[in-house]
Amino acid sequence: MKLRLTDLAIRKLATPTTGQVTYWDVSTPGFGLRCSQKSKSYVVMFGTKRRLKTLGRHPALALADARKQAKQLQAIQLTADPGLVEYAYEHTRDIYLDECAKRLRPSTLEAYSMYLHQITFSEPMHKISRGNVLKAIRDYTSSRSSQNYAFTSFKVFFNWAVRNQYLDSNPLASVGRPNKPTSRERVLSEHELAALLLHTAGQRSRYHDIVSLLALTGQRRGEIAALQWSEIDTDSLRLESYRTKNKRQHWLPLGQTATHLIETIDGGSRYVFGTAELDRPFSGWARAQRRLLKETGLDHFTLHDLRRTYSTMHAQLGTPIHVTERLLNHVTGTISGVAAVYNRYSYQDEMREAVAQYDDFIAKLIAA
């Protein structure tokens, strides 16, 4: 007989007048509760020969502890050698993810679960070698960033397996990530930038609007995500010092594309991007970015790469570097140190001209 075993359901179960009845848990296959006339005992069926083992009596043994013991036993495969115990990868992984669900953020758990489920091994845990893991990761994806994330997921998993005695040592212990981070080098091509802006313009969700304005202004993620109507003039942004990374007030002219984007967003919200029920700082960055990459088919990029792309495109257009730095609100650069102290010119006219030129450039990209 099948039943979803919970503490409440177990308390309500009546003991049979004769014989015994076993209730098998629908959420944990092979785990059940055997009721007799005088007691209720947790049992588990495991191994290739479907061995049945009694774990303990209820309520002396808690349901959560009994379920954990059952999963640990199911992860064991008895070999021809009675003294040797092998732990199956899939069962061990499931125990690990169950534990992760109690202590990790949902986004982190989702990422770990994705890699550990999609990359699998037929060998038992102690036979999974470093070469097996690295080859499986390379076969899984050609993306350098995804390979690094998958590698980290497995390294953390193996460390947990060692601590919980499923492994004697971590096969990835002395290995670094397969690819050095390249995020500081990533610049979107003109084709990628146009494809991104066309896609985000057609979606009009809060995250898509944030991405659009980041690409159009080159500002930092937090500055745009928490942008408020009080910081927007007709054709410019004015961020107070407490809102910027370098603690300096920042004025930025807006091109027609960015101005139109802001004007068409619902003005009833405290924050620019989103409706009234989203009147709070944006969250869920990692999940939203993964969804965006899947929707567009673009190679992996970070939101900060849009800032680097903005700067690179201005260099391509011939914008003087000191004007680009003003647009980006950089403290260090061509005008810094003593020069920054004595040069108090705002470069507002030059910034407006550069933004107008960039806006024309974007319009032509999208039209093409």
CORDAQUI-V372170 format. One record per backbone hydrogen bond with DSSP energy under -1.0 kcal/mol. CO is the residue of the C=O (numbers start at 1). NH is the residue of the N-H. E is the energy in kcal/mol with one decimal. If there is no record, write none. Layout:
co = {CO,CO}
nh = {NH,NH}
e = {E,E}
This chain:
co = {1,3,6,7,8,21,23,24,28,30,31,32,33,34,35,39,40,41,42,43,44,46,47,51,53,56,57,62,63,64,65,66,67,68,69,70,71,73,75,77,81,84,86,87,88,89,90,91,92,93,94,95,96,97,99,100,100,105,106,107,108,109,110,111,112,113,114,115,124,125,129,130,131,132,133,134,135,136,137,143,144,145,146,147,148,149,150,151,152,153,154,155,156,157,158,159,160,161,161,162,170,172,182,189,190,191,192,193,194,195,196,197,198,200,205,206,207,208,209,210,211,212,213,214,220,221,222,224,227,228,229,231,235,236,237,239,240,241,250,252,255,256,257,258,259,260,262,275,276,278,284,285,286,287,288,289,290,291,292,293,304,305,306,307,308,309,310,311,312,313,314,320,321,322,323,324,325,336,337,338,339,342,347,348,349,350,351,352,353,354,355,356,357,358,359,360,361,362,363,364}
nh = {24,26,10,11,12,35,33,3,31,45,25,43,23,41,21,36,58,34,55,32,53,51,50,46,44,42,61,66,67,68,69,70,71,72,73,74,75,76,88,86,84,79,77,125,92,93,94,95,96,97,98,99,100,101,102,103,104,109,110,111,112,113,114,115,116,117,118,119,127,128,133,134,135,136,137,138,139,140,141,147,148,149,150,151,152,153,154,155,156,157,158,159,160,161,162,163,164,166,167,165,173,175,185,193,194,195,196,197,198,199,200,201,202,204,209,210,211,212,213,214,215,216,217,218,224,225,226,227,272,231,232,238,254,233,252,250,243,244,239,237,259,260,261,262,263,264,265,278,279,280,288,289,290,291,292,293,294,295,296,297,308,309,310,311,312,313,314,315,316,317,319,324,325,326,327,328,330,339,341,342,343,344,351,352,353,354,355,356,357,358,359,360,361,362,363,364,365,366,367,368}
e = {-3.4,-1.1,-2.5,-1.9,-1.7,-3.6,-2.6,-2.6,-1.9,-2.7,-3.2,-2.5,-3.1,-2.8,-2.5,-2.9,-3.3,-3.7,-3.0,-2.6,-2.6,-2.6,-1.7,-2.3,-2.2,-3.0,-2.9,-2.4,-2.6,-2.0,-2.4,-2.2,-2.2,-2.1,-2.3,-2.3,-1.2,-1.4,-2.6,-1.9,-2.0,-1.1,-3.6,-3.4,-2.1,-2.9,-2.1,-1.9,-2.2,-2.6,-2.0,-1.8,-2.4,-1.9,-1.2,-1.4,-2.6,-2.6,-2.4,-1.8,-2.5,-2.8,-2.1,-1.9,-2.5,-1.8,-2.0,-1.8,-1.6,-1.5,-2.0,-2.5,-2.3,-2.3,-2.3,-2.2,-2.5,-1.5,-1.6,-2.2,-1.8,-2.2,-2.7,-2.4,-2.3,-2.2,-2.1,-2.4,-2.3,-1.8,-2.8,-1.9,-2.0,-2.2,-2.1,-2.2,-1.9,-3.2,-1.3,-1.5,-1.8,-1.5,-2.0,-2.7,-2.4,-2.4,-2.6,-2.4,-2.4,-2.1,-2.7,-2.0,-1.1,-1.8,-2.3,-2.0,-2.4,-2.3,-2.3,-2.2,-2.2,-1.7,-1.8,-2.4,-1.7,-2.7,-1.4,-1.6,-2.4,-1.8,-1.7,-2.6,-3.0,-2.7,-2.6,-2.7,-1.9,-1.2,-2.9,-2.9,-2.5,-2.7,-1.9,-2.2,-2.4,-1.7,-1.3,-1.9,-1.2,-2.8,-2.2,-2.6,-2.3,-2.1,-2.2,-2.5,-1.9,-2.4,-2.5,-2.2,-1.6,-2.4,-2.3,-1.9,-2.3,-2.7,-1.8,-1.9,-2.1,-1.7,-2.6,-2.1,-2.3,-1.1,-2.2,-2.2,-2.5,-1.2,-1.2,-1.9,-2.5,-1.1,-2.3,-2.4,-2.2,-2.3,-2.6,-2.4,-2.1,-2.3,-2.5,-2.0,-2.0,-2.4,-2.3,-2.1,-2.0,-2.5,-2.3,-2.0}
